[in-house]
Amino acid sequence: MNRDKHISSAFDRDLETIQAQVVKMGGMVEAAITDAAAALEGRDEEAAEQVRRRDQAIDAMEAQINEDAARLIALRAPTATDLRMVLAVMKISASLERVGDYAKNMAKRTNVLAQMPAINGSGMALRRMSQAVNKMLQDALDSYIRRDAELAEDVRQRDLEIDQMYNALFREFLTHMMEDPRNITACMHLHFIAKNIERMGDHATSISEQVIYLVNGEFPDDVRPKSNSIPSDGALLAEN
């Protein structure tokens, strides 16, 4: 085997290892979303606390992926095409870390909401929204593994549905607040959670756009589909 082939083989092997870490990290994040939503609906403070604790492992996984990717670039001197794959891995892991943070934020607010009167139907509605986002994330990661630009584009289009669900929930929470001022604090926390879930969808969409770039060599040239946003000052207060 000549030197170029050896370097190429070593690069592929190292990249496969990093991609396996991304897949593992994706599974951890998907579990965090599912568990955080279930804890919210069930007002389960212990389950919420477990989600918060497990976020440290997600953060550690991203740090390891970044370290391994940087080492790969330094040691293997990848070509432009290979470098694009490594950078995509780093961006995908960053998106997954942010989704994990939003799941942690859900868990933190669950512990607060558990001490307040329940808002009828809110936990179930937010769980449905989180399930839709989780499916987007699963499909975005599948599209990355399979290099499937069509599936990635399907994920990208589904972000509109998440925006519409968020807008509907915002109006619902606003109605509860107007009907009874005692609901204001709980509904503000629920709104923050809904906004965090909506942003999870944005990150799943970003992952799908990375896949489209990897497959086609360019990002989608059309504007990402978005629903008309609720013009609320409250939305600006959600965690970044």
Backbone as CSV, one residue per row, in Angstrom:
resi,resn,N_x,N_y,N_z,CA_x,CA_y,CA_z,C_x,C_y,C_z
1,MET,0.854,-1.195,0.000,0.000,0.000,0.000,0.885,1.239,0.000
2,ASN,0.625,2.173,-0.941,1.437,3.379,-0.952,0.990,4.322,0.164
3,ARG,1.785,5.380,0.377,1.570,6.259,1.522,0.210,6.959,1.449
4,ASP,-0.191,7.423,0.264,-1.459,8.142,0.135,-2.635,7.247,0.505
5,LYS,-2.587,5.995,0.055,-3.669,5.067,0.378,-3.695,4.769,1.874
6,HIS,-2.504,4.684,2.463,-2.423,4.414,3.904,-3.058,5.567,4.694
7,ILE,-2.729,6.803,4.303,-3.290,7.972,4.976,-4.799,8.002,4.816
8,SER,-5.263,7.693,3.596,-6.700,7.689,3.330,-7.405,6.644,4.170
9,SER,-6.806,5.466,4.265,-7.401,4.392,5.056,-7.456,4.773,6.533
10,ALA,-6.388,5.369,7.023,-6.341,5.783,8.423,-7.365,6.877,8.695
11,PHE,-7.503,7.810,7.753,-8.493,8.877,7.907,-9.895,8.293,7.993
12,ASP,-10.220,7.386,7.073,-11.552,6.778,7.062,-11.841,6.049,8.374
13,ARG,-10.840,5.364,8.874,-11.007,4.607,10.123,-11.262,5.562,11.300
14,ASP,-10.474,6.625,11.358,-10.636,7.598,12.448,-11.982,8.317,12.341
15,LEU,-12.377,8.642,11.114,-13.653,9.341,10.929,-14.817,8.440,11.325
16,GLU,-14.722,7.161,11.006,-15.787,6.229,11.398,-15.936,6.170,12.914
17,THR,-14.819,6.219,13.615,-14.853,6.210,15.079,-15.571,7.445,15.604
18,ILE,-15.261,8.607,15.022,-15.902,9.851,15.463,-17.383,9.836,15.123
19,GLN,-17.721,9.330,13.938,-19.133,9.270,13.549,-19.918,8.336,14.472
20,ALA,-19.293,7.279,14.925,-19.950,6.388,15.883,-20.224,7.128,17.194
21,GLN,-19.303,8.003,17.587,-19.515,8.813,18.785,-20.701,9.766,18.597
22,VAL,-20.821,10.329,17.395,-21.942,11.232,17.109,-23.270,10.489,17.214
23,VAL,-23.295,9.282,16.678,-24.521,8.473,16.746,-24.873,8.165,18.203
24,LYS,-23.858,7.813,18.993,-24.088,7.541,20.414,-24.602,8.788,21.120
25,MET,-23.997,9.922,20.819,-24.422,11.186,21.412,-25.863,11.501,21.020
26,GLY,-26.200,11.230,19.761,-27.568,11.445,19.303,-28.563,10.626,20.099
27,GLY,-28.212,9.371,20.381,-29.086,8.524,21.184,-29.270,9.067,22.590
28,MET,-28.199,9.607,23.165,-28.283,10.191,24.501,-29.204,11.408,24.503
29,VAL,-29.106,12.219,23.464,-29.936,13.426,23.373,-31.403,13.055,23.153
30,GLU,-31.644,12.070,22.278,-33.024,11.624,22.053,-33.654,11.124,23.358
31,ALA,-32.885,10.386,24.148,-33.386,9.896,25.435,-33.668,11.056,26.380
32,ALA,-32.818,12.077,26.341,-33.017,13.241,27.212,-34.322,13.958,26.875
33,ILE,-34.618,14.095,25.582,-35.865,14.742,25.178,-37.065,13.938,25.658
34,THR,-37.035,12.630,25.392,-38.139,11.752,25.787,-38.356,11.783,27.291
35,ASP,-37.268,11.663,28.038,-37.379,11.588,29.496,-37.792,12.929,30.098
36,ALA,-37.296,14.016,29.540,-37.672,15.336,30.051,-39.161,15.599,29.824
37,ALA,-39.661,15.228,28.649,-41.076,15.437,28.348,-41.962,14.568,29.234
38,ALA,-41.537,13.327,29.467,-42.303,12.430,30.335,-42.308,12.936,31.775
39,ALA,-41.158,13.447,32.233,-41.081,13.991,33.585,-41.998,15.201,33.739
40,LEU,-42.040,16.036,32.705,-42.919,17.211,32.741,-44.376,16.798,32.825
41,GLU,-44.778,15.879,31.952,-46.176,15.461,31.938,-46.562,14.781,33.255
42,GLY,-45.642,13.995,33.811,-45.932,13.281,35.049,-45.586,14.062,36.303
43,ARG,-45.048,15.285,36.140,-44.643,16.123,37.272,-43.703,15.334,38.193
44,ASP,-42.766,14.638,37.562,-41.855,13.725,38.247,-40.514,14.429,38.468
45,GLU,-40.312,14.927,39.676,-39.109,15.707,39.957,-37.843,14.851,39.922
46,GLU,-37.922,13.622,40.372,-36.741,12.751,40.375,-36.308,12.432,38.945
47,ALA,-37.274,12.130,38.074,-36.937,11.860,36.677,-36.337,13.093,36.016
48,ALA,-36.877,14.266,36.350,-36.340,15.514,35.805,-34.906,15.728,36.272
49,GLU,-34.637,15.414,37.530,-33.288,15.582,38.061,-32.307,14.643,37.359
50,GLN,-32.752,13.452,37.015,-31.887,12.516,36.294,-31.514,13.059,34.917
51,VAL,-32.473,13.712,34.256,-32.180,14.333,32.962,-31.113,15.407,33.128
52,ARG,-31.241,16.214,34.168,-30.267,17.276,34.417,-28.881,16.695,34.656
53,ARG,-28.789,15.627,35.437,-27.487,15.033,35.739,-26.845,14.430,34.492
54,ARG,-27.673,13.799,33.653,-27.120,13.132,32.465,-26.617,14.117,31.409
55,ASP,-26.996,15.383,31.534,-26.532,16.363,30.553,-25.019,16.515,30.595
56,GLN,-24.401,16.255,31.737,-22.946,16.343,31.828,-22.274,15.345,30.886
57,ALA,-22.868,14.170,30.752,-22.297,13.158,29.851,-22.413,13.605,28.396
58,ILE,-23.509,14.286,28.057,-23.679,14.804,26.692,-22.626,15.868,26.409
59,ASP,-22.412,16.769,27.370,-21.387,17.806,27.198,-19.999,17.175,27.034
60,ALA,-19.724,16.139,27.834,-18.420,15.472,27.752,-18.236,14.793,26.405
61,MET,-19.319,14.242,25.861,-19.242,13.586,24.560,-18.917,14.595,23.466
62,GLU,-19.544,15.776,23.513,-19.229,16.798,22.511,-17.764,17.208,22.606
63,ALA,-17.272,17.402,23.825,-15.873,17.790,23.999,-14.935,16.730,23.430
64,GLN,-15.269,15.454,23.630,-14.439,14.370,23.107,-14.458,14.348,21.578
65,ILE,-15.634,14.560,20.995,-15.749,14.586,19.535,-14.918,15.721,18.954
66,ASN,-14.998,16.904,19.568,-14.221,18.042,19.086,-12.724,17.772,19.190
67,GLU,-12.314,17.170,20.297,-10.892,16.855,20.488,-10.415,15.846,19.445
68,ASP,-11.201,14.807,19.226,-10.821,13.781,18.248,-10.824,14.340,16.827
69,ALA,-11.784,15.218,16.524,-11.846,15.811,15.185,-10.653,16.727,14.951
70,ALA,-10.281,17.507,15.961,-9.120,18.389,15.822,-7.848,17.580,15.622
71,ARG,-7.730,16.457,16.349,-6.558,15.592,16.192,-6.524,14.978,14.792
72,LEU,-7.695,14.608,14.288,-7.782,14.028,12.944,-7.310,15.020,11.890
73,ILE,-7.732,16.267,12.029,-7.305,17.294,11.074,-5.798,17.498,11.150
74,ALA,-5.266,17.521,12.373,-3.833,17.777,12.548,-2.967,16.626,12.034
75,LEU,-3.412,15.393,12.262,-2.587,14.231,11.928,-2.747,13.772,10.485
76,ARG,-3.946,13.895,9.946,-4.221,13.300,8.636,-4.196,14.284,7.482
77,ALA,-4.144,15.592,7.792,-4.129,16.612,6.736,-5.159,16.299,5.653
78,PRO,-6.450,16.295,5.995,-7.477,15.866,5.046,-7.594,16.787,3.830
79,THR,-8.046,16.208,2.739,-8.337,16.995,1.546,-9.546,17.887,1.824
80,ALA,-9.862,18.753,0.882,-10.981,19.680,1.071,-12.284,18.933,1.318
81,THR,-12.515,17.873,0.559,-13.744,17.094,0.719,-13.790,16.411,2.078
82,ASP,-12.661,15.814,2.474,-12.610,15.147,3.771,-12.739,16.147,4.915
83,LEU,-12.137,17.308,4.754,-12.227,18.340,5.783,-13.675,18.769,5.977
84,ARG,-14.401,18.844,4.885,-15.820,19.209,4.968,-16.581,18.203,5.832
85,MET,-16.254,16.931,5.713,-16.925,15.914,6.527,-16.589,16.074,8.002
86,VAL,-15.325,16.381,8.294,-14.921,16.539,9.689,-15.602,17.763,10.305
87,LEU,-15.634,18.851,9.566,-16.282,20.058,10.088,-17.780,19.846,10.290
88,ALA,-18.391,19.064,9.408,-19.820,18.761,9.558,-20.071,17.982,10.839
89,VAL,-19.176,17.028,11.137,-19.295,16.254,12.377,-19.267,17.187,13.586
90,MET,-18.357,18.147,13.573,-18.240,19.074,14.695,-19.484,19.947,14.835
91,LYS,-20.024,20.379,13.715,-21.235,21.211,13.758,-22.442,20.402,14.218
92,ILE,-22.523,19.151,13.782,-23.638,18.299,14.201,-23.564,18.038,15.700
93,SER,-22.365,17.760,16.204,-22.240,17.511,17.642,-22.570,18.766,18.441
94,ALA,-22.244,19.936,17.904,-22.590,21.190,18.586,-24.111,21.366,18.645
95,SER,-24.790,21.024,17.545,-26.257,21.107,17.541,-26.862,20.133,18.546
96,LEU,-26.308,18.933,18.607,-26.807,17.948,19.573,-26.597,18.426,21.007
97,GLU,-25.467,19.052,21.270,-25.204,19.561,22.622,-26.230,20.623,23.002
98,ARG,-26.585,21.484,22.066,-27.569,22.526,22.350,-28.946,21.906,22.609
99,VAL,-29.311,20.887,21.846,-30.584,20.210,22.091,-30.583,19.589,23.488
100,GLY,-29.458,19.004,23.870,-29.342,18.458,25.219,-29.529,19.536,26.280
101,ASP,-28.996,20.729,26.025,-29.177,21.841,26.959,-30.654,22.215,27.094
102,TYR,-31.365,22.214,25.970,-32.791,22.552,26.017,-33.584,21.492,26.786
103,ALA,-33.191,20.227,26.638,-33.846,19.170,27.424,-33.569,19.375,28.912
104,LYS,-32.348,19.769,29.234,-31.998,20.062,30.627,-32.842,21.224,31.153
105,ASN,-33.031,22.249,30.322,-33.851,23.389,30.733,-35.291,22.954,31.007
106,MET,-35.807,22.036,30.184,-37.145,21.493,30.439,-37.205,20.854,31.814
107,ALA,-36.175,20.078,32.126,-36.143,19.383,33.411,-36.066,20.373,34.572
108,LYS,-35.273,21.432,34.430,-35.156,22.430,35.484,-36.507,23.085,35.766
109,ARG,-37.238,23.416,34.720,-38.532,24.071,34.910,-39.591,23.088,35.410
110,THR,-39.418,21.809,35.113,-40.345,20.800,35.624,-40.336,20.794,37.146
111,ASN,-39.149,20.917,37.733,-39.046,20.928,39.191,-39.766,22.129,39.784
112,VAL,-39.774,23.251,39.081,-40.489,24.440,39.544,-41.997,24.260,39.354
113,LEU,-42.382,23.763,38.177,-43.804,23.600,37.860,-44.481,22.578,38.767
114,ALA,-43.721,21.609,39.246,-44.298,20.577,40.113,-44.839,21.165,41.410
115,GLN,-44.371,22.362,41.767,-44.835,23.012,42.992,-46.043,23.915,42.744
116,MET,-46.498,24.004,41.507,-47.593,24.906,41.148,-48.817,24.114,40.689
117,PRO,-50.003,24.728,40.710,-51.182,24.057,40.164,-50.976,23.721,38.690
118,ALA,-51.417,22.551,38.278,-51.222,22.110,36.889,-52.107,22.903,35.938
119,ILE,-51.587,23.147,34.743,-52.366,23.759,33.660,-52.885,22.612,32.804
120,ASN,-54.183,22.441,32.768,-54.792,21.278,32.114,-54.299,21.092,30.680
121,GLY,-53.844,19.881,30.388,-53.471,19.512,29.017,-52.108,19.983,28.578
122,SER,-51.433,20.814,29.393,-50.164,21.397,28.940,-49.064,20.349,28.810
123,GLY,-48.976,19.445,29.798,-47.930,18.431,29.741,-48.074,17.523,28.538
124,MET,-49.303,17.127,28.253,-49.537,16.245,27.099,-49.214,16.964,25.793
125,ALA,-49.616,18.242,25.693,-49.362,19.004,24.462,-47.865,19.191,24.230
126,LEU,-47.135,19.491,25.287,-45.694,19.683,25.145,-44.989,18.361,24.852
127,ARG,-45.526,17.285,25.379,-44.936,15.977,25.073,-45.151,15.637,23.595
128,ARG,-46.321,15.930,23.056,-46.560,15.684,21.616,-45.586,16.494,20.766
129,MET,-45.385,17.742,21.154,-44.467,18.596,20.404,-43.041,18.049,20.493
130,SER,-42.641,17.598,21.678,-41.290,17.051,21.834,-41.113,15.751,21.058
131,GLN,-42.179,14.946,20.964,-42.110,13.717,20.174,-41.895,14.023,18.695
132,ALA,-42.573,15.069,18.200,-42.403,15.463,16.797,-40.976,15.935,16.545
133,VAL,-40.421,16.693,17.495,-39.042,17.160,17.357,-38.066,15.988,17.439
134,ASN,-38.347,15.061,18.352,-37.462,13.903,18.494,-37.422,13.088,17.210
135,LYS,-38.563,12.947,16.553,-38.610,12.225,15.276,-37.794,12.969,14.217
136,MET,-37.883,14.299,14.215,-37.055,15.090,13.302,-35.575,14.817,13.543
137,LEU,-35.189,14.804,14.821,-33.784,14.595,15.159,-33.325,13.205,14.744
138,GLN,-34.154,12.187,15.007,-33.812,10.823,14.605,-33.612,10.738,13.093
139,ASP,-34.519,11.338,12.337,-34.429,11.285,10.882,-33.244,12.097,10.364
140,ALA,-32.949,13.218,11.033,-31.789,14.016,10.621,-30.502,13.209,10.793
141,LEU,-30.386,12.499,11.916,-29.203,11.675,12.144,-29.165,10.483,11.187
142,ASP,-30.329,9.892,10.906,-30.372,8.802,9.925,-29.933,9.294,8.548
143,SER,-30.388,10.497,8.199,-30.009,11.044,6.888,-28.509,11.285,6.821
144,TYR,-27.900,11.626,7.951,-26.448,11.811,7.992,-25.725,10.482,7.812
145,ILE,-26.172,9.471,8.530,-25.530,8.156,8.439,-25.636,7.607,7.019
146,ARG,-26.803,7.782,6.395,-27.055,7.235,5.066,-26.693,8.194,3.942
147,ARG,-26.293,9.433,4.328,-26.025,10.477,3.331,-27.249,10.633,2.400
148,ASP,-28.412,10.765,3.012,-29.689,10.800,2.303,-30.210,12.239,2.283
149,ALA,-29.952,12.946,1.184,-30.350,14.347,1.087,-31.866,14.513,1.032
150,GLU,-32.568,13.533,0.460,-34.029,13.628,0.382,-34.652,13.556,1.770
151,LEU,-34.179,12.641,2.596,-34.677,12.556,3.963,-34.323,13.819,4.735
152,ALA,-33.128,14.330,4.519,-32.713,15.564,5.187,-33.629,16.718,4.805
153,GLU,-33.993,16.799,3.544,-34.899,17.870,3.098,-36.289,17.700,3.704
154,ASP,-36.725,16.453,3.858,-38.010,16.196,4.500,-37.991,16.706,5.938
155,VAL,-36.899,16.462,6.652,-36.755,16.972,8.016,-36.821,18.494,8.007
156,ARG,-36.131,19.082,7.073,-36.085,20.545,6.972,-37.489,21.128,6.778
157,GLN,-38.295,20.489,5.968,-39.651,20.975,5.721,-40.546,20.810,6.956
158,ARG,-40.266,19.802,7.773,-41.102,19.548,8.943,-40.937,20.594,10.040
159,ASP,-39.906,21.405,9.952,-39.718,22.446,10.961,-40.905,23.396,11.005
160,LEU,-41.574,23.552,9.873,-42.762,24.406,9.814,-43.844,23.892,10.764
161,GLU,-44.015,22.578,10.841,-45.021,22.002,11.728,-44.708,22.323,13.184
162,ILE,-43.434,22.285,13.537,-43.034,22.594,14.917,-43.348,24.052,15.233
163,ASP,-43.070,24.944,14.290,-43.387,26.361,14.497,-44.885,26.557,14.718
164,GLN,-45.687,25.854,13.941,-47.136,25.981,14.079,-47.619,25.453,15.424
165,MET,-47.022,24.360,15.887,-47.376,23.822,17.200,-46.996,24.812,18.299
166,TYR,-45.842,25.421,18.161,-45.415,26.413,19.146,-46.378,27.600,19.186
167,ASN,-46.730,28.104,18.021,-47.639,29.245,17.964,-48.987,28.925,18.603
168,ALA,-49.482,27.719,18.350,-50.768,27.317,18.937,-50.663,27.237,20.460
169,LEU,-49.559,26.691,20.955,-49.372,26.593,22.396,-49.227,27.972,23.025
170,PHE,-48.535,28.867,22.346,-48.389,30.230,22.875,-49.767,30.859,23.082
171,ARG,-50.623,30.728,22.097,-51.980,31.301,22.214,-52.758,30.635,23.347
172,GLU,-52.573,29.331,23.491,-53.269,28.609,24.555,-52.820,29.085,25.929
173,PHE,-51.515,29.251,26.107,-51.010,29.713,27.396,-51.466,31.145,27.670
174,LEU,-51.495,31.957,26.638,-51.957,33.340,26.793,-53.416,33.374,27.244
175,THR,-54.222,32.483,26.695,-55.630,32.400,27.096,-55.758,32.036,28.573
176,HIS,-54.975,31.063,29.007,-55.000,30.666,30.424,-54.620,31.840,31.325
177,MET,-53.639,32.628,30.909,-53.190,33.754,31.722,-54.258,34.842,31.796
178,MET,-54.958,35.067,30.677,-55.995,36.091,30.646,-57.215,35.666,31.468
179,GLU,-57.499,34.377,31.468,-58.669,33.883,32.201,-58.451,33.911,33.711
180,ASP,-57.204,33.687,34.153,-56.933,33.650,35.585,-55.488,34.085,35.822
181,PRO,-55.278,35.269,36.380,-53.917,35.767,36.620,-53.068,34.827,37.476
182,ARG,-53.696,33.952,38.238,-52.926,33.004,39.045,-52.174,32.001,38.171
183,ASN,-52.562,31.907,36.893,-51.884,30.982,35.967,-50.635,31.582,35.315
184,ILE,-50.413,32.875,35.550,-49.372,33.573,34.786,-47.995,32.940,34.977
185,THR,-47.587,32.716,36.215,-46.234,32.195,36.459,-46.042,30.825,35.824
186,ALA,-47.010,29.927,36.048,-46.891,28.583,35.471,-46.876,28.647,33.950
187,CYS,-47.737,29.475,33.379,-47.806,29.552,31.915,-46.540,30.169,31.322
188,MET,-45.901,31.076,32.043,-44.640,31.618,31.540,-43.568,30.525,31.493
189,HIS,-43.514,29.689,32.540,-42.568,28.577,32.524,-42.878,27.608,31.375
190,LEU,-44.165,27.335,31.172,-44.561,26.430,30.091,-44.223,27.023,28.729
191,HIS,-44.366,28.340,28.617,-44.002,28.990,27.354,-42.510,28.869,27.078
192,PHE,-41.692,29.053,28.114,-40.249,28.893,27.943,-39.927,27.479,27.459
193,ILE,-40.612,26.480,28.018,-40.380,25.092,27.611,-40.767,24.904,26.143
194,ALA,-41.924,25.440,25.761,-42.360,25.320,24.363,-41.356,25.969,23.423
195,LYS,-40.824,27.116,23.824,-39.837,27.802,22.986,-38.559,26.985,22.886
196,ASN,-38.154,26.362,23.993,-36.971,25.496,23.946,-37.185,24.329,22.992
197,ILE,-38.372,23.722,23.018,-38.654,22.602,22.109,-38.625,23.082,20.663
198,GLU,-39.178,24.272,20.419,-39.152,24.831,19.060,-37.717,25.019,18.580
199,ARG,-36.844,25.421,19.481,-35.443,25.611,19.109,-34.733,24.278,18.901
200,MET,-35.174,23.241,19.600,-34.660,21.901,19.300,-34.918,21.573,17.831
201,GLY,-36.112,21.904,17.360,-36.454,21.670,15.961,-35.537,22.430,15.022
202,ASP,-35.174,23.654,15.412,-34.240,24.434,14.592,-32.892,23.721,14.470
203,HIS,-32.436,23.129,15.564,-31.141,22.437,15.524,-31.224,21.129,14.724
204,ALA,-32.343,20.429,14.812,-32.529,19.244,13.966,-32.498,19.645,12.495
205,THR,-33.097,20.802,12.206,-33.088,21.315,10.834,-31.672,21.683,10.408
206,SER,-30.907,22.259,11.310,-29.517,22.607,10.991,-28.694,21.362,10.663
207,ILE,-28.946,20.282,11.401,-28.248,19.024,11.109,-28.612,18.542,9.707
208,SER,-29.886,18.621,9.366,-30.313,18.174,8.038,-29.682,19.035,6.942
209,GLU,-29.500,20.317,7.208,-28.859,21.183,6.215,-27.379,20.852,6.051
210,GLN,-26.738,20.423,7.126,-25.354,19.952,7.010,-25.283,18.722,6.112
211,VAL,-26.271,17.842,6.230,-26.304,16.632,5.396,-26.473,17.009,3.927
212,ILE,-27.384,17.926,3.667,-27.598,18.375,2.284,-26.310,18.962,1.717
213,TYR,-25.587,19.702,2.536,-24.319,20.279,2.094,-23.282,19.189,1.795
214,LEU,-23.242,18.172,2.666,-22.292,17.084,2.446,-22.579,16.344,1.147
215,VAL,-23.849,16.110,0.876,-24.231,15.318,-0.296,-24.138,16.133,-1.586
216,ASN,-24.630,17.365,-1.539,-24.745,18.173,-2.756,-23.617,19.183,-2.944
217,GLY,-22.833,19.411,-1.896,-21.750,20.376,-2.010,-22.179,21.809,-1.814
218,GLU,-23.444,22.034,-1.488,-23.933,23.387,-1.231,-25.161,23.318,-0.330
219,PHE,-25.382,24.394,0.399,-26.541,24.454,1.270,-27.796,24.741,0.448
220,PRO,-28.975,24.410,0.978,-30.224,24.731,0.258,-30.269,26.216,-0.063
221,ASP,-30.674,26.542,-1.279,-30.662,27.944,-1.690,-31.975,28.666,-1.399
222,ASP,-32.965,27.927,-0.908,-34.221,28.571,-0.548,-34.260,28.813,0.952
223,VAL,-35.041,29.798,1.357,-35.148,30.142,2.766,-35.840,29.012,3.507
224,ARG,-35.316,28.681,4.686,-35.924,27.634,5.511,-37.393,27.973,5.781
225,PRO,-38.307,27.018,5.561,-39.723,27.301,5.805,-39.992,27.597,7.264
226,LYS,-40.652,28.726,7.539,-40.981,29.100,8.906,-42.423,29.598,8.952
227,SER,-43.090,29.261,10.052,-44.433,29.775,10.262,-44.340,31.221,10.714
228,ASN,-45.414,31.988,10.498,-45.447,33.343,11.002,-45.274,33.313,12.513
229,SER,-44.238,33.957,12.983,-43.913,33.886,14.404,-44.834,34.756,15.227
230,ILE,-45.141,34.277,16.430,-45.915,35.077,17.364,-45.061,36.269,17.779
231,PRO,-45.524,37.499,17.572,-44.714,38.672,17.930,-44.809,38.962,19.423
232,SER,-44.097,38.170,20.212,-44.204,38.321,21.658,-42.882,38.705,22.276
233,ASP,-42.935,39.594,23.252,-41.729,39.941,23.996,-41.277,38.740,24.797
234,GLY,-42.240,37.889,25.224,-41.893,36.747,26.035,-40.957,35.802,25.328
235,ALA,-41.097,35.672,24.008,-40.251,34.748,23.262,-38.789,35.161,23.361
236,LEU,-38.580,36.462,23.534,-37.209,36.945,23.603,-36.533,36.570,24.914
237,LEU,-37.329,36.128,25.879,-36.786,35.813,27.192,-36.349,34.375,27.332
238,ALA,-36.684,33.538,26.346,-36.325,32.125,26.432,-34.816,31.981,26.422
239,GLU,-34.351,30.867,27.030,-32.904,30.663,27.109,-32.312,30.593,25.711
240,ASN,-31.132,31.178,25.560,-30.439,31.113,24.278,-29.720,29.788,24.158
